[in-house]
Amino acid sequence: MALSIIQIFRDYVTNGIPSSGNHKPAKSEIRSWGAWVESIISSFLSNGGLVYTSRAALFADLAHAANSSAWVIGDATAAYNGVYMKAGASGTGSWSRVADLPYSFVQLVDAGAGTANAIQLTSTIPTSQSVLRVANVFEPNAGNVTISENGGTARPLLTNSGNQISAGGLLANMMIVYIDDGVSFRLLSDQVSAAIVAAAEGFANAAASSASDAADSAAAAAASAAGVDLPPIASDRMLVDNAAGTVRESKTFSEVNDLLEKSTWAFDNNTLYKSRSNKDRWLDSYRLAEELNFTGGGATATDATVLQGLFLRARATGGEIILPRGDIKLEAPVILYNFANKKVRIRGQGDGATRFLNSSAGQQWFQIGQAGGGRTSDILLEGFSCAPSVSMSDAGSVFYMRNTTDVTFRDIVVSAVRNGWSMGVGAGATNDVIYTSIEGCGGASSGTSGVAMIRLGSGGILQVGGNSHRWNANGGHTFMEHGDTTYNWDGLYVYGQFFEHFGKYVYSHGKGIVNAEWTGGQMDRATIFFQLQPDSGISGDNTNWNIHDTQLLGFGNVGQGDYGLLTAHGTGNVNNVRFTDNIVKGLTNRAVFTTSGDGVKVHGNQFVNCGNSGTSVLQLDQPPANGVVSVTGNDIYLGNNAAGSNYTYGIDWVGSTNARRKSFGNNVVAGSSGAENGTA
């Protein structure tokens, strides 16, 4: 059998006799001991790795063949832990301990359960005479030291040379390495060396502290010499040098934060457990949720005031306001006016994530721009929804706009509202609201409303595009209306929108909409899809309209698809209206109905199952002397229905025959009265 680890790594040539000289371990003895440990482990593994937590449990299990091996680990009696071998056939015989557990060293912990001189150590692995021990020291000793391992018998801890540990020889937080010589525990490094090292470290720390104190004293002396008058000590304050570097002032934390906000330096605003500022300098962004009085739509009704105050800060230099998730209840209008040529973006977390609520029926939620003063510009609102907590009246509006330019709405949904956007309504001058974009937005209205989803007054260049959301209603709501009798709207562009069951999609009955294009998308159900008809006595002009490549779908019932395009004029004009390349289906009345049209072109459309209440599909006035009306290249038919039923004429001209009208290339499946009436 190999020598024990204690013999191999003994201190002296003759164990315990220093005069015999220092012992140098022989490599052959180390290799022999290592091979012995490996053989034990190999034998243990080859027999299936039997492990028992007590010797009694092992002795009770004889159902193993002769020479089987097992470990006992965790027995309350330390000497019982070890490697055992079976003698005798399975079911008979006995177990005998043949070796210590093959651990090279064991780490023990001094948690302070004992005293300074009677140390109690614990370990998760049983100790034996053949292992090295490594342990911490919880507190310094005051005299002779004993050690108890895992509740076992206390033994003296001696120095390397076999002497008692002197007072202060062990220091708190030291790590010691020792062995079991069978009678006592022996340190492998002498206490004297450890104490010397600890003392040296103490001297070094004292020297560093002394140097720091000296530096502080020198700085204090220099400050005193320079005549600096330090303010008195006060709680929760910081010392800050003034801008001139002449006075050291006492500031509150809030005051220091304001100073930092004005500097080029900023707090980290994204890392947990670090201070956060009101502004992320590298993004120029402000966070509404971090404002002191923000309630998140709660009880104190301060959200509109807080948001408006944050907007005033953002517009000073330009930047982004980040809205939190949840509901934000506005106790008053948020007034957004920006004529500083600084771009401001107000961004929520998306439809359904950030939602604004009103507090009263006639409330304006956001008032963008002011009638007097400079023109508000460069505002982007994005990524939130609006829904009333109090049912709106016709006087209320979500976005009330006056005297603005370059305002964009993106990914915004208005639900159960009457008036979503009011643009230049009631303005006292032309072009009050210009260059507005509504991108990827949507809205819903389930009830009857006396005002439109989008109201147009004085202004122009409105774009409505993108199809992230749809627009829907329940038949009692107009989508877009212009009713201003003093100023017209110049420039309307609607692209690729999807609508469902509005009463009217465009109703222009005031001074008029000029230069408009409506293309793409689909419109389901309406009483009148497009009504360009100024009120009686209004000299309105609806001119330069281009409605093309879209679908107007009725459902064959009155109120769910009556008229497609209806044009008329009072003392003004309906001129240059193009209705081309559309699909119009299932209208109970006329798909196109014009009176006194000065310039109307109906070309390349498909009219399917229209006029099915017994009217003509198209009814057009003869053009006046200086006008022209043309109906060319259209298909008019009844789908799967028999020819000659439902509609009367495919094309019905009203008035005296006029050579300035044109009708050719139309494919009409004859109605009950014929394909065309009043031809030249």
C-alpha positions as CSV (number, residue, x, y, z in Angstrom):
1,M,0.0,0.0,0.0
2,A,1.2,3.5,-0.8
3,L,2.5,5.8,1.9
4,S,-0.1,8.2,3.4
5,I,-0.3,11.8,2.3
6,I,0.9,12.9,5.7
7,Q,4.1,10.8,5.4
8,I,4.8,11.9,1.9
9,F,4.5,15.6,2.6
10,R,6.0,15.6,6.2
11,D,8.0,18.7,7.2
12,Y,11.2,17.1,8.2
13,V,13.3,14.1,7.2
14,T,12.4,12.5,10.5
15,N,8.9,13.4,11.3
16,G,8.6,15.8,14.2
17,I,12.4,16.4,14.5
18,P,13.4,19.8,13.0
19,S,17.1,19.1,13.4
20,S,16.8,16.3,10.9
21,G,16.4,18.9,8.1
22,N,13.6,19.8,5.7
23,H,12.0,17.0,3.9
24,K,11.6,17.1,0.1
25,P,8.7,14.8,-1.2
26,A,9.9,12.1,-3.6
27,K,8.1,12.0,-7.0
28,S,8.0,8.2,-6.9
29,E,6.1,8.3,-3.6
30,I,3.6,10.9,-5.0
31,R,3.0,8.8,-8.1
32,S,2.5,5.7,-6.0
33,W,0.0,7.5,-3.8
34,G,-1.9,8.9,-6.9
35,A,-2.0,5.4,-8.5
36,W,-3.5,4.0,-5.3
37,V,-6.2,6.7,-5.2
38,E,-7.0,6.1,-8.9
39,S,-7.3,2.3,-8.3
40,I,-9.8,2.9,-5.5
41,I,-11.9,5.2,-7.7
42,S,-11.7,2.8,-10.7
43,S,-12.7,-0.1,-8.5
44,F,-15.5,1.9,-7.0
45,L,-16.8,2.9,-10.5
46,S,-16.5,-0.6,-11.9
47,N,-18.8,-1.9,-9.2
48,G,-21.6,0.4,-9.9
49,G,-20.7,3.2,-7.5
50,L,-22.3,2.2,-4.2
51,V,-22.8,5.1,-1.8
52,Y,-24.3,5.0,1.7
53,T,-24.9,7.8,4.1
54,S,-24.1,5.7,7.2
55,R,-22.1,2.6,8.0
56,A,-25.2,1.0,9.5
57,A,-27.0,1.3,6.2
58,L,-24.0,-0.3,4.4
59,F,-23.8,-3.2,6.9
60,A,-27.5,-3.9,6.5
61,D,-27.0,-4.4,2.7
62,L,-25.2,-7.7,2.0
63,A,-26.8,-8.4,-1.4
64,H,-23.5,-7.9,-3.3
65,A,-20.8,-10.2,-4.6
66,A,-17.4,-10.6,-3.0
67,N,-14.9,-7.8,-3.5
68,S,-17.7,-5.3,-4.3
69,S,-16.7,-1.8,-3.1
70,A,-18.8,1.0,-1.6
71,W,-18.4,4.4,0.0
72,V,-19.8,5.6,3.3
73,I,-20.1,9.4,3.3
74,G,-22.0,11.4,5.8
75,D,-21.9,9.1,8.9
76,A,-22.1,11.0,12.1
77,T,-19.0,9.2,13.3
78,A,-16.3,10.6,11.2
79,A,-14.1,7.5,11.5
80,Y,-16.9,5.4,9.8
81,N,-16.7,7.3,6.6
82,G,-14.4,5.7,4.0
83,V,-14.1,3.0,1.3
84,Y,-15.3,-0.5,2.1
85,M,-14.9,-3.9,0.5
86,K,-17.3,-6.9,0.6
87,A,-16.2,-10.3,1.9
88,G,-18.3,-13.4,1.2
89,A,-21.0,-14.3,-1.4
90,S,-24.1,-12.2,-2.1
91,G,-26.4,-12.3,0.9
92,T,-23.7,-13.3,3.4
93,G,-20.4,-12.1,4.6
94,S,-19.5,-8.6,5.8
95,W,-18.1,-5.2,4.9
96,S,-14.7,-3.9,6.0
97,R,-13.2,-0.5,5.8
98,V,-10.1,-0.5,3.5
99,A,-9.3,3.1,2.8
100,D,-10.2,6.7,3.4
101,L,-12.4,8.5,0.9
102,P,-10.2,9.5,-2.1
103,Y,-10.4,13.2,-1.8
104,S,-7.1,15.2,-2.1
105,F,-8.4,18.1,0.0
106,V,-11.5,19.3,1.8
107,Q,-12.7,22.9,2.2
108,L,-14.2,23.7,5.6
109,V,-16.1,26.8,6.7
110,D,-15.8,28.8,10.0
111,A,-19.2,30.5,10.2
112,G,-18.5,31.8,13.7
113,A,-20.5,29.0,15.5
114,G,-17.6,28.5,18.0
115,T,-15.4,31.0,19.8
116,A,-12.2,32.7,18.9
117,N,-10.1,29.9,20.5
118,A,-12.5,27.0,20.0
119,I,-13.1,27.0,16.3
120,Q,-16.0,24.9,14.9
121,L,-15.7,24.0,11.2
122,T,-18.1,22.3,8.8
123,S,-17.8,20.8,5.4
124,T,-20.0,19.0,2.8
125,I,-17.4,16.3,2.4
126,P,-16.2,14.1,5.3
127,T,-12.6,14.6,6.4
128,S,-10.1,11.9,7.1
129,Q,-6.4,11.7,8.0
130,S,-5.3,11.5,4.4
131,V,-6.7,14.8,3.1
132,L,-5.5,18.4,3.3
133,R,-7.8,20.9,4.9
134,V,-8.4,24.5,3.7
135,A,-10.5,26.8,6.0
136,N,-11.2,30.4,6.7
137,V,-10.8,32.1,10.1
138,F,-13.9,33.9,11.4
139,E,-12.3,36.0,14.1
140,P,-8.7,36.5,15.6
141,N,-7.6,34.2,18.4
142,A,-6.7,35.3,21.9
143,G,-4.7,32.2,22.9
144,N,-4.3,28.4,22.4
145,V,-6.6,27.2,19.6
146,T,-8.7,24.0,19.1
147,I,-10.6,22.8,16.1
148,S,-13.7,20.6,15.9
149,E,-14.6,19.3,12.4
150,N,-18.3,18.6,11.7
151,G,-19.1,18.2,15.4
152,G,-16.3,15.8,16.1
153,T,-13.8,15.8,19.0
154,A,-11.9,19.0,19.4
155,R,-8.1,18.8,18.7
156,P,-5.4,21.3,19.3
157,L,-4.3,23.4,16.3
158,L,-0.5,23.7,16.4
159,T,2.0,25.6,14.4
160,N,4.2,23.9,11.7
161,S,6.8,23.3,14.4
162,G,4.3,21.8,16.9
163,N,3.8,24.8,19.2
164,Q,0.6,26.4,20.4
165,I,-0.8,29.3,18.4
166,S,0.1,32.6,20.1
167,A,-2.5,35.3,20.7
168,G,-3.2,37.2,17.4
169,G,-1.5,34.5,15.4
170,L,-4.8,33.9,13.5
171,L,-6.5,36.9,12.0
172,A,-10.1,37.4,10.8
173,N,-10.6,36.4,7.1
174,M,-7.3,34.5,7.0
175,M,-7.2,31.2,5.0
176,I,-5.3,28.4,6.7
177,V,-4.1,25.0,5.3
178,Y,-3.5,22.2,7.8
179,I,-3.3,18.4,8.2
180,D,-4.3,15.7,10.7
181,D,-1.3,14.0,12.3
182,G,-3.5,11.6,14.2
183,V,-3.3,13.5,17.5
184,S,-3.6,17.2,16.6
185,F,-4.0,19.4,13.6
186,R,-0.9,21.1,12.2
187,L,-0.5,24.2,10.1
188,L,1.5,23.8,6.9
189,S,2.5,27.4,7.0
190,D,3.7,28.8,10.3
191,Q,1.6,31.4,12.1
192,V,4.6,33.7,12.4
193,S,4.6,34.2,8.6
194,A,0.9,34.8,8.4
195,A,1.1,37.4,11.2
196,I,4.0,39.1,9.6
197,V,2.2,39.4,6.3
198,A,-1.0,40.7,8.0
199,A,1.1,43.2,9.9
200,A,2.7,44.3,6.7
201,E,-0.6,44.8,5.0
202,G,-1.8,46.8,8.0
203,F,1.2,49.1,7.8
204,A,0.6,49.6,4.1
205,N,-3.0,50.5,4.6
206,A,-2.1,52.9,7.4
207,A,0.5,54.5,5.2
208,A,-2.1,55.0,2.3
209,S,-4.6,56.4,4.8
210,S,-2.0,58.7,6.2
211,A,-1.2,59.9,2.7
212,S,-4.8,60.5,1.9
213,D,-5.3,62.4,5.1
214,A,-2.3,64.5,4.2
215,A,-3.7,65.3,0.8
216,D,-7.0,66.3,2.3
217,S,-5.3,68.5,4.8
218,A,-3.3,70.1,2.0
219,A,-6.4,70.7,0.0
220,A,-8.2,72.2,3.0
221,A,-5.2,74.4,3.7
222,A,-5.1,75.6,0.1
223,A,-8.9,76.3,0.2
224,S,-8.4,78.3,3.4
225,A,-5.5,80.2,1.9
226,A,-7.6,81.0,-1.2
227,G,-10.3,82.4,1.0
228,V,-13.0,79.9,0.0
229,D,-16.0,80.2,2.4
230,L,-17.7,76.7,2.7
231,P,-21.4,76.8,3.4
232,P,-22.7,75.2,6.6
233,I,-23.5,71.5,6.6
234,A,-27.2,70.6,5.9
235,S,-29.0,67.4,5.2
236,D,-29.6,66.0,1.7
237,R,-27.5,68.7,-0.1
238,M,-24.4,68.8,-2.3
239,L,-21.5,71.2,-2.7
240,V,-21.2,72.7,-6.2
241,D,-18.7,75.2,-7.5
242,N,-20.3,78.1,-9.3
243,A,-19.7,78.8,-13.0
244,A,-17.0,81.4,-12.3
245,G,-15.2,79.0,-9.9
246,T,-15.2,81.6,-7.1
247,V,-17.9,80.3,-4.7
248,R,-18.8,76.8,-3.5
249,E,-22.6,76.6,-3.0
250,S,-24.9,74.2,-1.2
251,K,-27.5,72.8,-3.6
252,T,-30.5,70.4,-3.2
253,F,-30.6,67.2,-5.2
254,S,-33.3,68.8,-7.5
255,E,-31.1,71.8,-8.1
256,V,-28.1,69.6,-9.0
257,N,-30.3,67.6,-11.4
258,D,-31.4,70.8,-13.1
259,L,-27.7,71.8,-13.5
260,L,-26.9,68.4,-15.0
261,E,-29.9,68.7,-17.4
262,K,-28.4,71.9,-18.7
263,S,-25.0,70.4,-19.2
264,T,-23.7,68.1,-22.0
265,W,-23.5,65.3,-19.5
266,A,-26.4,63.0,-18.7
267,F,-27.4,60.2,-16.3
268,D,-27.7,56.7,-17.7
269,N,-31.4,56.4,-18.4
270,N,-31.6,52.7,-19.3
271,T,-29.5,50.8,-16.7
272,L,-31.3,49.4,-13.7
273,Y,-30.3,50.8,-10.3
274,K,-28.6,53.9,-11.8
275,S,-29.9,57.5,-11.5
276,R,-32.2,58.5,-14.3
277,S,-32.7,62.0,-15.8
278,N,-35.7,63.7,-17.2
279,K,-34.1,63.7,-20.6
280,D,-32.0,61.2,-22.5
281,R,-29.5,63.5,-24.1
282,W,-28.3,61.2,-26.8
283,L,-31.9,60.6,-28.0
284,D,-33.3,64.1,-27.1
285,S,-36.2,62.2,-25.6
286,Y,-38.5,63.0,-22.6
287,R,-40.5,60.4,-20.7
288,L,-43.9,61.4,-19.5
289,A,-44.0,58.6,-16.9
290,E,-41.0,60.1,-15.0
291,E,-42.7,63.5,-14.5
292,L,-43.4,64.1,-10.8
293,N,-47.1,64.9,-11.1
294,F,-48.0,62.4,-13.8
295,T,-50.8,60.0,-12.6
296,G,-51.4,57.7,-15.5
297,G,-55.0,58.8,-15.9
298,G,-55.6,58.5,-12.2
299,A,-57.3,60.5,-9.4
300,T,-55.6,63.9,-9.3
301,A,-56.4,64.9,-12.9
302,T,-53.0,66.5,-13.7
303,D,-52.1,64.6,-16.9
304,A,-53.0,67.2,-19.4
305,T,-51.1,69.9,-17.5
306,V,-48.1,67.6,-17.1
307,L,-48.0,66.6,-20.7
308,Q,-48.4,70.2,-21.9
309,G,-45.5,71.3,-19.6
310,L,-43.4,68.5,-21.0
311,F,-44.2,69.6,-24.5
312,L,-43.1,73.1,-23.8
313,R,-39.7,71.8,-22.6
314,A,-39.4,69.5,-25.7
315,R,-40.2,72.2,-28.2
316,A,-37.5,74.5,-26.8
317,T,-34.7,72.4,-28.4
318,G,-36.7,69.8,-30.3
319,G,-37.1,66.2,-29.2
320,E,-39.3,63.2,-28.5
321,I,-41.9,62.7,-25.8
322,I,-42.2,59.0,-24.9
323,L,-45.7,58.1,-23.6
324,P,-46.1,55.2,-21.2
325,R,-48.4,52.2,-21.5
326,G,-51.8,52.5,-20.0
327,D,-54.6,55.0,-20.0
328,I,-53.9,58.8,-19.8
329,K,-57.0,60.8,-18.8
330,L,-57.0,64.4,-19.9
331,E,-58.8,66.8,-17.6
332,A,-58.4,69.6,-20.1
333,P,-57.2,70.2,-23.7
334,V,-53.5,69.7,-24.2
335,I,-52.4,72.8,-26.2
336,L,-49.6,72.0,-28.7
337,Y,-48.3,75.1,-30.4
338,N,-44.8,75.1,-32.0
339,F,-43.4,78.0,-34.0
340,A,-39.8,77.6,-32.9
341,N,-38.8,75.6,-36.0
342,K,-37.9,72.6,-33.7
343,K,-39.3,69.2,-34.5
344,V,-41.3,67.5,-31.7
345,R,-42.5,63.9,-31.8
346,I,-45.0,62.5,-29.3
347,R,-44.8,58.7,-29.4
348,G,-46.9,56.1,-27.5
349,Q,-46.4,52.4,-27.2
350,G,-48.9,51.5,-29.9
351,D,-52.6,51.2,-30.4
352,G,-54.2,49.5,-27.4
353,A,-51.0,50.0,-25.3
354,T,-51.2,53.8,-24.8
355,R,-54.7,55.3,-24.7
356,F,-56.0,58.8,-24.1
357,L,-59.4,59.4,-22.5
358,N,-61.5,62.6,-22.2
359,S,-63.2,64.0,-19.1
360,S,-66.2,65.8,-20.6
361,A,-68.5,65.5,-23.6
362,G,-67.6,68.7,-25.4
363,Q,-63.9,68.6,-24.7
364,Q,-61.1,69.2,-27.2
365,W,-58.5,66.6,-26.4
366,F,-55.6,68.1,-28.3
367,Q,-55.6,71.7,-29.5
368,I,-52.8,71.9,-32.1
369,G,-51.8,75.4,-33.0
370,Q,-53.4,78.7,-32.1
371,A,-55.5,81.1,-34.2
372,G,-53.3,84.1,-33.4
373,G,-49.5,84.3,-33.3
374,G,-47.0,82.2,-35.4
375,R,-48.0,79.1,-37.4
376,T,-47.5,75.8,-35.6
377,S,-45.3,73.3,-37.5
378,D,-43.3,70.1,-37.3
379,I,-45.3,68.0,-34.9
380,L,-45.5,64.2,-35.2
381,L,-48.1,62.3,-33.1
382,E,-47.7,58.5,-33.2
383,G,-48.6,55.1,-31.7
384,F,-51.6,55.6,-29.5
385,S,-55.4,55.4,-29.4
386,C,-58.2,57.7,-28.2
387,A,-61.5,56.5,-26.7
388,P,-64.0,58.6,-24.7
389,S,-64.5,57.8,-21.1
390,V,-67.4,60.3,-21.4
391,S,-69.6,60.0,-24.5
392,M,-68.7,62.9,-26.9
393,S,-71.1,65.6,-28.1
394,D,-70.9,67.2,-31.5
395,A,-68.9,70.1,-29.9
396,G,-66.0,67.8,-28.9
397,S,-63.1,66.8,-31.0
398,V,-60.0,64.7,-30.5
399,F,-57.5,66.8,-32.6
400,Y,-58.6,70.4,-33.1
401,M,-56.2,72.1,-35.5
402,R,-55.8,75.8,-36.2
403,N,-53.0,77.7,-38.0
404,T,-50.7,74.7,-38.6
405,T,-48.4,73.3,-41.2
406,D,-46.5,70.0,-41.5
407,V,-48.3,68.1,-38.8
408,T,-48.3,64.3,-39.1
409,F,-50.5,61.6,-37.4
410,R,-49.2,58.1,-37.6
411,D,-50.6,54.7,-36.3
412,I,-53.4,56.4,-34.3
413,V,-56.8,54.8,-33.8
414,V,-59.8,56.8,-32.6
415,S,-62.7,54.7,-31.3
416,A,-66.3,55.5,-30.5
417,V,-65.6,59.2,-31.3
418,R,-67.7,61.7,-33.3
419,N,-65.1,64.2,-34.6
420,G,-61.6,62.8,-34.8
421,W,-59.9,65.6,-36.7
422,S,-61.1,69.2,-37.0
423,M,-58.9,71.1,-39.5
424,G,-59.2,74.9,-39.9
425,V,-62.9,74.9,-39.0
426,G,-64.0,78.4,-38.0
427,A,-60.8,80.0,-39.3
428,G,-60.8,83.7,-40.2
429,A,-58.4,83.4,-43.2
430,T,-57.6,81.2,-46.1
431,N,-55.1,78.2,-45.9
432,D,-55.4,78.0,-42.1
433,V,-54.4,74.3,-41.8
434,I,-52.0,73.1,-44.5
435,Y,-49.7,70.1,-45.2
436,T,-51.3,67.5,-42.9
437,S,-50.6,63.8,-43.1
438,I,-52.7,61.0,-41.6
439,E,-50.7,57.8,-42.1
440,G,-51.7,54.3,-41.1
441,C,-54.5,55.5,-38.9
442,G,-58.0,54.2,-38.3
443,G,-61.3,54.9,-36.5
444,A,-64.6,53.6,-35.5
445,S,-68.0,55.2,-34.7
446,S,-70.9,53.0,-33.7
447,G,-73.6,55.6,-33.3
448,T,-75.2,58.6,-35.1
449,S,-73.2,61.8,-35.3
450,G,-74.0,65.3,-36.5
451,V,-70.3,65.9,-37.3
452,A,-67.8,64.0,-39.5
453,M,-64.9,61.9,-38.5
454,I,-62.7,64.4,-40.4
455,R,-64.0,68.0,-40.7
456,L,-62.4,70.3,-43.2
457,G,-62.6,74.1,-43.1
458,S,-59.9,76.5,-44.4
459,G,-56.8,74.8,-45.6
460,G,-55.3,72.3,-48.0
461,I,-52.9,69.5,-48.8
462,L,-54.3,66.7,-46.6
463,Q,-53.0,63.2,-47.2
464,V,-54.8,60.1,-45.8
465,G,-52.8,57.0,-46.6
466,G,-51.6,53.6,-45.5
467,N,-53.8,50.7,-44.4
468,S,-52.5,49.7,-41.0
469,H,-56.0,50.1,-39.6
470,R,-59.5,50.4,-41.2
471,W,-62.3,52.9,-40.7
472,N,-65.7,51.7,-39.8
473,A,-69.1,53.0,-38.6
474,N,-72.7,51.9,-38.4
475,G,-74.3,54.0,-41.1
476,G,-74.9,57.2,-39.0
477,H,-71.6,58.9,-39.5
478,T,-69.9,60.9,-42.3
479,F,-66.2,60.1,-42.8
480,M,-65.1,63.5,-44.3
481,E,-67.0,66.8,-44.6
482,H,-66.3,70.3,-45.9
483,G,-69.0,72.7,-44.9
484,D,-67.2,76.0,-44.6
485,T,-69.2,78.7,-46.5
486,T,-66.3,81.2,-46.6
487,Y,-63.1,79.3,-47.4
488,N,-62.5,76.2,-49.5
489,W,-60.1,73.3,-49.1
490,D,-57.4,73.0,-51.7
491,G,-55.7,69.7,-52.0
492,L,-57.1,66.3,-50.8
493,Y,-55.3,63.0,-51.4
494,V,-56.7,59.7,-50.1
495,Y,-54.9,56.5,-50.9
496,G,-55.6,52.8,-50.3
497,Q,-58.1,53.1,-47.4
498,F,-60.6,50.5,-46.3
499,F,-64.0,51.6,-45.1
500,E,-67.1,50.0,-43.8
501,H,-70.6,51.5,-43.6
502,F,-70.3,55.2,-43.2
503,G,-73.4,57.3,-44.1
504,K,-71.2,59.3,-46.6
505,Y,-67.6,59.1,-47.3
506,V,-67.1,62.6,-48.7
507,Y,-69.7,65.4,-48.3
508,S,-68.6,68.7,-49.7
509,H,-71.4,71.2,-49.3
510,G,-69.6,74.5,-48.4
511,K,-67.3,76.6,-50.5
512,G,-65.9,73.4,-52.0
513,I,-62.9,71.0,-52.2
514,V,-60.6,71.6,-55.2
515,N,-57.8,69.5,-56.5
516,A,-58.6,66.1,-55.0
517,E,-57.6,62.5,-55.7
518,W,-59.2,59.4,-54.2
519,T,-57.7,56.1,-55.3
520,G,-57.4,52.5,-54.2
521,G,-58.9,50.7,-51.3
522,Q,-62.5,49.7,-50.8
523,M,-65.7,51.3,-49.4
524,D,-68.5,49.1,-48.2
525,R,-72.1,50.5,-47.9
526,A,-73.2,54.2,-47.8
527,T,-76.2,56.3,-48.5
528,I,-74.0,58.5,-50.8
529,F,-70.4,57.6,-51.4
530,F,-69.3,60.9,-52.9
531,Q,-71.6,64.0,-52.6
532,L,-70.2,67.2,-54.2
533,Q,-73.1,69.5,-53.7
534,P,-72.9,73.0,-52.2
535,D,-75.7,74.0,-50.0
536,S,-78.4,76.2,-51.5
537,G,-77.2,79.7,-52.1
538,I,-73.5,78.8,-51.6
539,S,-71.2,79.7,-54.5
540,G,-69.0,76.7,-53.9
541,D,-66.6,75.1,-56.4
542,N,-65.9,71.4,-56.4
543,T,-63.4,71.1,-59.1
544,N,-60.5,69.0,-60.3
545,W,-61.6,65.7,-58.7
546,N,-60.1,62.4,-59.7
547,I,-61.8,59.3,-58.2
548,H,-60.3,56.2,-59.7
549,D,-59.3,52.5,-59.1
550,T,-61.4,51.9,-56.1
551,Q,-64.4,49.8,-55.1
552,L,-67.8,51.1,-54.1
553,L,-69.8,48.2,-52.8
554,G,-73.4,48.4,-51.8
555,F,-75.5,45.5,-50.4
556,G,-78.6,45.9,-52.5
557,N,-80.6,47.5,-49.7
558,V,-81.7,51.1,-49.2
559,G,-79.2,52.9,-46.9
560,Q,-76.5,50.4,-47.6
561,G,-75.6,51.6,-51.1
562,D,-77.8,54.2,-52.7
563,Y,-75.7,56.7,-54.8
564,G,-72.1,56.4,-55.9
565,L,-71.1,59.9,-57.2
566,L,-73.6,62.7,-56.8
567,T,-72.7,66.2,-58.1
568,A,-74.6,69.4,-58.2
569,H,-73.8,73.1,-57.7
570,G,-75.5,76.2,-56.5
571,T,-74.0,79.4,-58.0
572,G,-70.5,77.9,-58.3
573,N,-69.1,75.0,-60.4
574,V,-68.7,71.3,-60.5
575,N,-66.0,71.0,-63.0
576,N,-63.4,68.5,-64.2
577,V,-64.6,65.6,-62.2
578,R,-63.2,62.2,-63.3
579,F,-64.8,59.0,-62.2
580,T,-62.7,56.3,-63.8
581,D,-61.7,52.6,-63.6
582,N,-63.8,51.9,-60.5
583,I,-65.9,48.8,-59.6
584,V,-69.4,49.9,-58.4
585,K,-71.7,47.1,-57.2
586,G,-75.0,46.6,-55.6
587,L,-76.4,50.2,-55.4
588,T,-80.1,50.6,-55.1
589,N,-80.1,53.9,-56.9
590,R,-77.9,55.7,-59.5
591,A,-74.2,54.9,-59.5
592,V,-73.5,58.3,-61.0
593,F,-76.0,61.2,-60.7
594,T,-74.9,64.7,-62.0
595,T,-76.9,67.9,-62.4
596,S,-75.5,70.8,-64.3
597,G,-72.1,69.2,-64.6
598,D,-69.7,71.5,-66.4
599,G,-67.0,68.9,-66.9
600,V,-67.6,65.3,-65.9
601,K,-65.9,62.2,-67.3
602,V,-67.2,58.7,-66.5
603,H,-64.8,56.1,-68.1
604,G,-63.8,52.5,-67.8
605,N,-65.9,51.6,-64.8
606,Q,-67.8,48.4,-64.1
607,F,-71.3,49.0,-62.8
608,V,-72.8,45.7,-61.6
609,N,-76.4,45.3,-60.2
610,C,-76.9,49.0,-59.7
611,G,-80.2,50.9,-60.2
612,N,-81.9,47.8,-58.8
613,S,-84.8,49.8,-57.3
614,G,-86.0,50.7,-60.8
615,T,-83.9,53.8,-61.6
616,S,-81.3,54.2,-64.3
617,V,-77.7,53.2,-63.5
618,L,-76.3,56.6,-64.7
619,Q,-78.2,59.9,-64.9
620,L,-76.4,62.9,-66.3
621,D,-77.4,66.4,-67.1
622,Q,-76.6,67.7,-70.6
623,P,-73.4,69.8,-70.4
624,P,-73.8,73.6,-70.5
625,A,-72.6,75.6,-73.5
626,N,-69.0,75.8,-72.2
627,G,-68.9,72.3,-70.6
628,V,-68.3,68.8,-71.7
629,V,-69.6,65.4,-70.3
630,S,-68.4,62.1,-71.6
631,V,-69.4,58.5,-70.7
632,T,-67.1,56.1,-72.4
633,G,-65.9,52.5,-72.1
634,N,-68.1,51.4,-69.2
635,D,-69.6,48.0,-68.5
636,I,-73.2,48.1,-67.2
637,Y,-74.8,44.8,-66.4
638,L,-76.7,42.8,-63.9
639,G,-74.4,40.0,-63.0
640,N,-76.3,36.7,-62.8
641,N,-79.7,38.4,-63.1
642,A,-81.8,38.3,-66.4
643,A,-81.4,41.1,-68.8
644,G,-84.1,43.7,-68.8
645,S,-84.9,43.5,-65.1
646,N,-84.3,46.0,-62.3
647,Y,-82.8,49.2,-63.8
648,T,-84.6,51.2,-66.4
649,Y,-81.9,52.8,-68.6
650,G,-78.2,52.1,-68.4
651,I,-77.5,55.7,-69.3
652,D,-80.2,58.4,-68.9
653,W,-79.4,61.9,-70.3
654,V,-81.5,64.8,-68.8
655,G,-82.2,67.9,-70.8
656,S,-82.0,69.0,-74.4
657,T,-79.6,67.1,-76.5
658,N,-76.2,68.7,-76.6
659,A,-73.4,68.0,-79.0
660,R,-70.8,68.6,-76.2
661,R,-71.7,65.4,-74.6
662,K,-70.0,62.1,-75.6
663,S,-71.2,58.6,-75.2
664,F,-69.4,55.7,-76.9
665,G,-67.8,52.3,-76.3
666,N,-70.1,51.4,-73.4
667,N,-71.2,47.8,-73.0
668,V,-74.7,48.0,-71.7
669,V,-76.9,45.0,-71.0
670,A,-80.3,46.6,-71.7
671,G,-82.5,47.5,-68.7
672,S,-86.3,47.4,-68.8
673,S,-86.4,50.6,-70.9
674,G,-83.3,50.3,-72.9
675,A,-79.5,50.8,-72.9
676,E,-79.4,54.6,-73.3
677,N,-82.0,57.4,-73.2
678,G,-81.7,60.8,-74.9
679,T,-78.9,60.0,-77.3
680,A,-77.9,62.5,-79.9
